[in-house]
Amino acid sequence: MYQTALQVGIPGTQEILIILLILIVLVAPAVVVVLVALGVLRLWQGDSTSNEERIAELEREVEELREESSSTDGTPDGRD
């Protein structure tokens, strides 16, 4: 005689598997909603810093690095 997937020799296996399936069906949509909400929040928070501010900060860092390299090399632009 053949056994189906839920006919395992341990008593209560069918019930446990059904409970797990119900939990998956109920919990999976909630997890998806939470993940989507977190993704949207990350996108909104990423836009809080404007590109101009980031560009200005990077330009300041480049200037600092150029000044640092020119003081160590002895050449004004850091080139040989």
N, C-alpha and C positions, 0 to 999 in steps of 0.2 A: 504494500500500500504506500502511495506517495504522500509526502507531507508538504503542505503549502508553507509559505514564508512565515505565517503566524502560528503554525502548529509545531512549536518547539516543546520538548519534553518537560520543561520547567513550568510548574503551575503558576498562573498569573502573568505569563509572558505576553499573552494577547492583550490583556488589560493595560499593562505597562506600556506596550508599544502604541496602543490607541491613545493613552494619556500623553505620551511624548509627541505623537502626531498633532494632537489638539493644541498642545503648548507651542509647537513650531508654527502652526497656522495662526495662532493668536499673537505670538511674540514677534514673528518675522515682520509683519507690517509695522509694528511699533519701532523695531530696530531700524527699518528703512526710513521711517519718518524722522527719527533722531539723527541718522547719518546725513540725510538731506538738509535738515535744519543746521547741523554743524557746518556743512559745506557752504551753505548760504551765508552763515555768520562769518566764516573765514573770508569769503569774497567781499563782504561789506566792510570788514575790518581792514582788509588789504587796501581798500580804496581810501582809507582815512588819511594816509600819507600821500600827499600829492607828488606827482612826478617831478615838479619843479624843485621841491624841497630835496628830493633824493639826488637830483642832478647837481644842485648847489653843494650838497654835502660831499658828493664824489669829486667835484671840482676842487673843493677845499683840501681834500685828502691828496689829490694829485699835486696841488701846489706845495703842500707840506713835503711830499716825497721828492719833488723837484728841488726844493730848497735843501733838503737833507742830502740828496745826491750831489748837488752842486757844491756844498760845503765839504764833502768828503773827496770829490774828484779834483776840485780846483778849477774846473771849467764851468762857465756860466750856465750852460744848458745840459750838462751832464754827458755830453757826447765826446768822443775821442777825436 
